[in-house]
Amino acid sequence: MKKFLAISMLTIMAWSSSGCSDNKEYSKAVEIHFQVFYPENHPFFADGKLVKAAENFHKLNPDIKVIIDYLESNEAMALTDNDTKLLESDKPQDIVPFAINKLGLAEQNGWLRDMSSLVSLSGPGQMDINQTILEAGTINGKLLLLPYAVNPRVILYNKDIFDKARIPYPQEEWTWEQFRDISKKIKPSIGSGSVLPYEPLTFDVLMASTGKGILSPSGDTSVGYLDSPEAVRTIQWLNQYYQDNVDELHKLSPKSNSDALDGFVDYSTGMILNSAFSKFYSFEGTNKDKLGIASLPYFEAGKRANAIGFSTIGISQKSQHPQEAWAFIEYLTLTNNEDSIQFSDTILTSAKVAEAAGQTTDPSKSVALKEMDYVVKSSSEANQFFTQAWNKELTAQFQELLRTEDHNIPARLHELALALDKELNRLKTIDEQLE
């Protein structure tokens, strides 16, 4: 997840523009510092688009000069919490990418400025991001982070395999029960109809449809959530799904994300759960039309929900020029221009920029865009320590659920919830001692 956030963040930051929605006049010339948590020679900056964006903005707004601040190579390698360390400093940069799972921490320490009042400076109609998406960066009524890109989970499928099996392509509204049924129909001809990795991420995605997550909404505890009745039914369904894929030659064993990807690339798997903008070498060139993308299913007794990943950006509370900083953020994320549409590999949250980039009419990206209507925070977005907490011991404990009898699952999940909470609290305590 962190890797995705870094990559999509760098992509969006690289926008440049040929026009600005509103050329404002400022009282004096100022410099705005934009922090990048990678060295300048990082491959994502090889084309110089980020610097070019700053130059274009300066041409339109001569009184505002944007300085791009990079990390040295050793700093980028050594610091894992660059955003936190930066905002704790005496003079942080004006504009900083910031992890959404630290939103509560940012409010608690007063690190970020509430951008709500600055949004009004954009004028009517400029903020065209789905309200549900905006709420992900809002806490206690304060818009501390602007979500400018998202990473919806979808189902990727091989059209060629569906055609040969004479099975219709999945439609927008479909269920996990249908997914399982289709998988069973495809399996005899190719070896594996689909692969859902037996991992916490998959469990989190499935749980979203039940109306509950692995963690509480505040991200403070998993007791009452990871061991809830909804969680029990979800694990039971996942175990039954795995039973469908067992034959005499293969033992019942958890599959990883790598297992799923390998099978999908070599055409021995018909469907996988993955990121909306994943790319595969075997679906390029003459085979590019074989790759299909379908909306995320939901349980028949549940509802549509997508435990989504966000890329976000904010303004330091210590910034001396918040209005000018917001002007540059607006320029990068909310302005429809010729250059911004070149950076549409990620799913953009601005409706007009997404439309200008052709995402609303693209057969694949349009599916991902609709998923934003059903967004919920993933567990990794709710608690900054969640991904780290799933160590080898907890992972082994989770995967053992696959071989657990149904009547024992409630007790095993409760044990897992207690163990997860213990690890989350341990990591939190360590973090606090290092401050």
C-alpha positions as CSV (number, residue, x, y, z in Angstrom):
1,M,0.0,0.0,0.0
2,K,2.8,2.5,0.9
3,K,4.4,1.7,-2.5
4,F,1.2,2.4,-4.3
5,L,0.8,5.7,-2.4
6,A,4.3,6.8,-3.2
7,I,4.0,5.9,-6.9
8,S,0.6,7.5,-7.5
9,M,1.6,10.5,-5.5
10,L,4.6,11.1,-7.7
11,T,2.6,10.6,-10.8
12,I,0.0,13.2,-9.9
13,M,2.6,15.7,-8.6
14,A,4.1,15.6,-12.0
15,W,1.2,17.4,-13.6
16,S,1.7,20.6,-15.6
17,S,-0.8,23.0,-17.1
18,S,-1.4,25.3,-20.0
19,G,-4.1,27.3,-18.2
20,C,-5.3,28.2,-14.8
21,S,-8.9,28.7,-13.7
22,D,-8.4,32.0,-12.0
23,N,-5.3,34.2,-12.2
24,K,-5.3,35.9,-8.8
25,E,-3.0,38.8,-7.8
26,Y,-1.1,38.4,-4.6
27,S,0.3,41.2,-2.5
28,K,3.9,40.3,-2.9
29,A,6.2,37.8,-4.5
30,V,6.5,34.6,-2.4
31,E,8.2,31.2,-2.6
32,I,6.3,28.0,-2.0
33,H,8.2,24.8,-1.1
34,F,6.8,21.5,-2.3
35,Q,8.3,18.4,-0.6
36,V,9.1,15.3,-2.5
37,F,10.2,12.2,-0.4
38,Y,12.5,10.9,-3.1
39,P,15.8,12.0,-4.5
40,E,15.8,14.1,-7.7
41,N,17.4,11.4,-9.7
42,H,14.5,9.0,-9.0
43,P,13.2,7.5,-12.3
44,F,9.8,9.2,-11.8
45,F,11.5,12.6,-12.2
46,A,13.6,11.7,-15.3
47,D,11.3,13.6,-17.7
48,G,11.3,16.8,-15.6
49,K,7.6,17.2,-15.6
50,L,7.4,18.2,-12.0
51,V,9.8,21.0,-12.4
52,K,8.0,22.0,-15.6
53,A,4.7,22.2,-13.8
54,A,6.2,24.6,-11.3
55,E,7.6,26.7,-14.1
56,N,4.3,26.8,-15.9
57,F,2.5,27.8,-12.8
58,H,5.0,30.6,-12.2
59,K,4.4,31.9,-15.7
60,L,0.7,32.2,-14.9
61,N,1.3,33.5,-11.4
62,P,4.5,35.6,-11.6
63,D,4.3,36.4,-7.9
64,I,4.4,32.8,-6.8
65,K,7.5,30.7,-7.3
66,V,7.3,27.0,-6.5
67,I,10.5,25.3,-5.2
68,I,10.6,21.5,-5.4
69,D,12.5,20.0,-2.4
70,Y,13.9,16.5,-2.9
71,L,15.5,14.2,-0.3
72,E,19.0,13.1,-0.6
73,S,19.4,9.4,-1.6
74,N,20.5,8.4,1.9
75,E,17.6,10.2,3.5
76,A,15.0,8.6,1.2
77,M,16.4,5.2,2.1
78,A,16.8,5.7,5.8
79,L,13.6,7.5,6.8
80,T,10.3,5.6,6.7
81,D,8.2,8.4,8.2
82,N,9.5,11.4,6.3
83,D,6.1,13.2,6.4
84,T,5.9,13.0,10.2
85,K,9.5,14.0,10.7
86,L,9.2,17.0,8.3
87,L,6.0,18.4,9.9
88,E,7.6,18.2,13.4
89,S,10.5,20.4,12.2
90,D,10.7,24.1,12.9
91,K,10.3,25.0,9.3
92,P,8.4,22.4,7.2
93,Q,7.7,22.8,3.5
94,D,4.4,24.5,2.6
95,I,3.0,21.6,0.6
96,V,3.5,18.0,1.8
97,P,2.1,14.6,0.7
98,F,0.8,12.9,3.8
99,A,-0.4,9.4,4.6
100,I,-4.1,9.3,5.3
101,N,-3.7,6.7,8.0
102,K,-2.0,9.4,10.1
103,L,-4.9,11.8,9.8
104,G,-5.8,11.6,13.4
105,L,-2.1,12.1,14.4
106,A,-2.0,15.2,12.2
107,E,-5.0,16.8,13.9
108,Q,-3.8,15.8,17.4
109,N,-0.4,17.5,16.8
110,G,-1.8,20.4,14.7
111,W,0.6,19.7,11.8
112,L,-1.8,20.4,8.9
113,R,-3.9,23.4,8.0
114,D,-7.7,23.1,7.6
115,M,-8.1,23.7,3.8
116,S,-11.9,24.2,4.0
117,S,-11.6,28.0,4.0
118,L,-9.0,27.9,1.2
119,V,-11.3,25.8,-1.0
120,S,-13.8,28.7,-1.2
121,L,-11.0,30.8,-2.8
122,S,-11.3,28.5,-5.9
123,G,-14.7,29.9,-6.7
124,P,-17.9,28.1,-7.4
125,G,-17.7,24.8,-9.2
126,Q,-13.9,24.3,-8.7
127,M,-14.1,21.6,-6.1
128,D,-15.6,18.7,-8.0
129,I,-14.4,15.8,-5.9
130,N,-17.0,13.3,-4.6
131,Q,-18.0,14.2,-1.1
132,T,-17.5,10.7,0.2
133,I,-13.9,10.9,-1.1
134,L,-13.4,14.3,0.6
135,E,-14.6,12.9,3.9
136,A,-11.7,10.5,3.9
137,G,-9.4,13.4,4.3
138,T,-11.6,15.2,6.8
139,I,-11.6,14.9,10.6
140,N,-13.9,16.8,12.9
141,G,-15.0,19.0,10.1
142,K,-11.5,19.9,9.1
143,L,-10.3,19.1,5.5
144,L,-6.6,18.4,6.4
145,L,-5.9,16.2,3.4
146,L,-7.0,16.4,-0.2
147,P,-7.5,13.0,-1.8
148,Y,-6.4,13.5,-5.4
149,A,-6.1,9.9,-6.6
150,V,-7.6,6.6,-5.6
151,N,-6.8,2.9,-6.0
152,P,-10.0,1.0,-6.3
153,R,-10.0,-2.8,-6.1
154,V,-11.7,-4.5,-9.0
155,I,-12.0,-7.9,-10.7
156,L,-9.7,-8.4,-13.7
157,Y,-10.7,-11.2,-16.0
158,N,-9.5,-12.9,-19.2
159,K,-12.1,-12.3,-22.0
160,D,-10.6,-15.0,-24.1
161,I,-11.2,-17.6,-21.4
162,F,-14.8,-16.4,-20.9
163,D,-15.5,-16.5,-24.6
164,K,-14.2,-20.1,-24.9
165,A,-16.3,-21.1,-21.9
166,R,-19.3,-19.3,-23.4
167,I,-19.8,-17.4,-20.2
168,P,-21.1,-13.8,-20.3
169,Y,-18.7,-11.1,-19.0
170,P,-19.4,-9.9,-15.4
171,Q,-21.8,-6.9,-15.3
172,E,-21.7,-3.9,-13.0
173,E,-24.0,-5.4,-10.4
174,W,-22.8,-8.8,-9.4
175,T,-22.2,-10.8,-6.2
176,W,-19.4,-12.8,-4.6
177,E,-21.8,-15.7,-4.8
178,Q,-21.9,-15.3,-8.6
179,F,-18.1,-14.8,-8.7
180,R,-17.7,-18.2,-7.0
181,D,-20.2,-19.9,-9.3
182,I,-18.5,-18.5,-12.5
183,S,-15.1,-19.6,-11.1
184,K,-16.4,-23.2,-10.7
185,K,-17.6,-23.2,-14.3
186,I,-14.3,-22.0,-15.7
187,K,-12.0,-24.1,-13.6
188,P,-12.3,-27.5,-15.5
189,S,-10.9,-26.1,-18.7
190,I,-8.0,-23.9,-17.4
191,G,-7.0,-25.2,-14.0
192,S,-8.1,-22.3,-11.9
193,G,-11.3,-20.3,-12.4
194,S,-10.1,-17.6,-10.1
195,V,-7.7,-16.9,-7.2
196,L,-8.5,-14.9,-4.1
197,P,-5.3,-14.6,-2.1
198,Y,-5.8,-15.9,1.5
199,E,-4.4,-12.7,2.9
200,P,-5.7,-9.9,5.2
201,L,-6.2,-7.5,2.2
202,T,-8.6,-9.9,0.6
203,F,-10.4,-10.4,3.9
204,D,-10.6,-6.6,4.3
205,V,-12.1,-6.2,0.8
206,L,-14.7,-9.0,1.5
207,M,-15.6,-7.6,4.9
208,A,-16.4,-4.2,3.4
209,S,-19.5,-5.6,1.8
210,T,-20.8,-6.7,5.2
211,G,-20.7,-3.2,6.6
212,K,-17.8,-3.9,8.9
213,G,-14.1,-3.8,8.6
214,I,-11.3,-5.7,10.3
215,L,-10.8,-2.6,12.6
216,S,-13.2,-0.2,14.3
217,P,-13.9,3.0,12.4
218,S,-11.4,4.8,14.6
219,G,-8.8,2.1,13.9
220,D,-8.2,1.6,17.6
221,T,-9.2,-2.0,18.0
222,S,-10.1,-5.2,16.1
223,V,-12.0,-6.8,19.0
224,G,-15.7,-6.7,18.0
225,Y,-14.8,-6.4,14.3
226,L,-12.2,-9.0,13.3
227,D,-14.1,-11.5,15.5
228,S,-17.6,-10.3,14.7
229,P,-20.4,-12.5,13.3
230,E,-19.8,-10.8,9.9
231,A,-16.2,-11.8,10.0
232,V,-17.0,-15.4,10.9
233,R,-19.4,-15.7,8.0
234,T,-16.8,-14.1,5.6
235,I,-14.1,-16.6,6.6
236,Q,-16.5,-19.4,6.3
237,W,-17.4,-18.3,2.7
238,L,-13.8,-17.8,1.8
239,N,-13.0,-21.3,3.1
240,Q,-15.9,-22.8,1.1
241,Y,-14.6,-20.9,-2.0
242,Y,-11.2,-22.5,-1.5
243,Q,-12.8,-25.9,-1.2
244,D,-14.1,-25.4,-4.8
245,N,-10.6,-25.1,-6.1
246,V,-9.2,-28.3,-4.4
247,D,-8.6,-31.4,-6.5
248,E,-6.8,-34.7,-5.9
249,L,-3.5,-33.2,-7.1
250,H,-3.5,-30.1,-5.0
251,K,-3.6,-29.7,-1.3
252,L,-5.8,-27.1,0.4
253,S,-3.3,-24.3,0.9
254,P,-3.5,-20.5,1.1
255,K,-2.7,-18.7,-2.1
256,S,-0.7,-15.5,-2.2
257,N,-1.0,-12.4,-4.4
258,S,2.0,-13.7,-6.4
259,D,0.2,-17.0,-7.0
260,A,-2.8,-15.1,-8.4
261,L,-0.7,-12.9,-10.6
262,D,1.4,-15.7,-12.0
263,G,-1.7,-17.7,-13.0
264,F,-3.4,-14.7,-14.5
265,V,-0.3,-13.8,-16.6
266,D,0.1,-17.3,-18.0
267,Y,-3.7,-17.6,-18.8
268,S,-4.2,-20.5,-16.3
269,T,-6.5,-18.3,-14.1
270,G,-9.6,-16.7,-15.3
271,M,-10.2,-13.9,-12.7
272,I,-8.3,-12.2,-10.0
273,L,-8.8,-9.4,-7.4
274,N,-6.4,-6.6,-8.0
275,S,-5.8,-2.9,-8.5
276,A,-7.8,-1.0,-11.1
277,F,-4.8,0.0,-13.1
278,S,-2.6,-3.1,-12.9
279,K,-0.7,-3.9,-16.1
280,F,0.5,-7.3,-17.3
281,Y,3.0,-8.0,-20.1
282,S,0.8,-10.9,-21.4
283,F,-2.1,-8.5,-22.0
284,E,-0.2,-6.1,-24.2
285,G,0.1,-5.7,-28.0
286,T,-2.2,-8.0,-29.9
287,N,-3.5,-9.4,-26.6
288,K,-4.5,-6.1,-24.9
289,D,-8.2,-6.5,-25.7
290,K,-8.3,-9.8,-23.8
291,L,-8.0,-8.0,-20.5
292,G,-11.4,-7.2,-18.9
293,I,-12.2,-5.2,-15.8
294,A,-15.4,-5.7,-13.7
295,S,-16.7,-3.9,-10.7
296,L,-16.1,-5.3,-7.2
297,P,-18.7,-7.9,-6.3
298,Y,-20.7,-7.7,-3.0
299,F,-22.4,-10.4,-0.9
300,E,-26.1,-11.0,-1.6
301,A,-26.9,-10.1,2.0
302,G,-24.5,-7.2,2.0
303,K,-23.9,-4.0,0.0
304,R,-21.5,-2.6,-2.5
305,A,-18.4,-1.3,-0.9
306,N,-14.8,-0.8,-1.9
307,A,-12.0,-0.7,0.7
308,I,-10.0,1.8,-1.3
309,G,-6.6,3.3,-1.2
310,F,-6.0,7.1,-1.3
311,S,-3.2,9.4,-2.3
312,T,-3.4,12.7,-0.4
313,I,-1.7,16.0,0.0
314,G,-1.9,18.8,2.6
315,I,-0.6,22.2,3.7
316,S,1.6,22.6,6.7
317,Q,0.1,24.5,9.6
318,K,3.3,26.5,9.8
319,S,3.1,27.6,6.1
320,Q,3.4,31.4,5.9
321,H,1.6,31.4,2.5
322,P,-1.3,28.9,2.7
323,Q,-3.4,30.7,0.0
324,E,-0.6,30.5,-2.5
325,A,0.1,26.9,-1.5
326,W,-3.6,26.1,-2.2
327,A,-3.4,27.8,-5.6
328,F,-0.6,25.4,-6.6
329,I,-2.5,22.4,-5.2
330,E,-5.6,23.5,-7.2
331,Y,-3.4,23.9,-10.3
332,L,-2.1,20.3,-9.9
333,T,-5.3,18.5,-8.9
334,L,-8.5,20.4,-9.9
335,T,-7.6,22.2,-13.2
336,N,-8.6,20.8,-16.6
337,N,-5.8,21.4,-19.0
338,E,-4.0,19.8,-21.9
339,D,-1.0,18.5,-19.9
340,S,-2.9,17.1,-16.9
341,I,-4.7,14.5,-19.0
342,Q,-1.3,12.9,-19.9
343,F,-1.1,11.7,-16.3
344,S,-4.3,9.5,-16.2
345,D,-2.8,6.1,-15.4
346,T,-4.2,6.6,-11.8
347,I,-7.8,7.1,-11.1
348,L,-8.4,10.9,-10.7
349,T,-10.8,12.2,-8.1
350,S,-11.6,15.5,-9.9
351,A,-14.6,14.8,-12.1
352,K,-13.7,17.3,-14.8
353,V,-10.1,16.3,-15.1
354,A,-11.1,12.6,-15.2
355,E,-13.5,13.4,-18.0
356,A,-10.9,15.5,-19.9
357,A,-8.5,12.6,-19.6
358,G,-11.0,10.2,-21.2
359,Q,-11.5,8.2,-18.0
360,T,-15.3,8.4,-18.1
361,T,-15.4,6.8,-21.5
362,D,-12.5,4.4,-21.2
363,P,-13.9,0.8,-20.9
364,S,-11.6,0.0,-18.0
365,K,-11.1,3.3,-16.1
366,S,-14.8,4.1,-16.2
367,V,-15.5,1.0,-14.2
368,A,-12.9,2.1,-11.6
369,L,-14.4,5.6,-11.5
370,K,-17.8,4.2,-10.5
371,E,-16.2,2.4,-7.6
372,M,-15.6,5.8,-5.9
373,D,-19.3,5.9,-5.2
374,Y,-18.9,3.0,-2.8
375,V,-15.7,3.9,-1.1
376,V,-14.9,3.0,2.5
377,K,-11.5,3.2,4.2
378,S,-9.4,0.1,4.2
379,S,-7.9,-1.1,7.5
380,S,-4.5,0.1,6.4
381,E,-5.9,3.6,5.9
382,A,-7.6,3.5,9.3
383,N,-4.5,2.6,11.3
384,Q,-0.9,3.5,10.4
385,F,0.5,0.4,12.1
386,F,-1.9,-2.1,10.5
387,T,0.3,-3.3,7.7
388,Q,3.3,-3.6,10.0
389,A,1.3,-5.4,12.6
390,W,0.6,-8.3,10.3
391,N,3.9,-10.0,11.0
392,K,4.8,-13.6,10.2
393,E,3.2,-14.9,13.4
394,L,-0.1,-13.2,12.8
395,T,-0.1,-14.1,9.1
396,A,0.4,-17.8,10.0
397,Q,-2.3,-17.6,12.5
398,F,-4.7,-16.0,10.0
399,Q,-3.9,-18.6,7.3
400,E,-4.5,-21.4,9.7
401,L,-8.2,-20.4,9.6
402,L,-8.4,-22.1,6.2
403,R,-8.0,-25.5,7.9
404,T,-10.3,-24.6,10.8
405,E,-13.7,-26.3,11.2
406,D,-16.6,-23.8,11.0
407,H,-17.6,-24.2,14.6
408,N,-14.1,-23.3,15.8
409,I,-13.7,-20.2,13.7
410,P,-15.3,-17.7,16.2
411,A,-12.8,-18.7,18.9
412,R,-9.9,-18.6,16.5
413,L,-10.9,-15.1,15.2
414,H,-11.2,-13.8,18.7
415,E,-7.7,-15.0,19.5
416,L,-6.5,-13.4,16.4
417,A,-8.2,-10.1,17.3
418,L,-6.6,-10.1,20.7
419,A,-3.2,-10.8,19.2
420,L,-3.6,-8.1,16.6
421,D,-4.6,-5.5,19.2
422,K,-1.6,-6.4,21.3
423,E,0.7,-5.9,18.3
424,L,-1.0,-2.6,17.3
425,N,-0.6,-1.3,20.8
426,R,3.0,-2.4,21.0
427,L,3.9,-0.6,17.8
428,K,2.0,2.5,18.9
429,T,3.9,2.6,22.2
430,I,7.3,2.3,20.4
431,D,6.3,5.1,18.1
432,E,5.4,7.4,21.0
433,Q,8.7,6.6,22.8
434,L,10.6,7.7,19.7
435,E,8.9,11.1,19.5
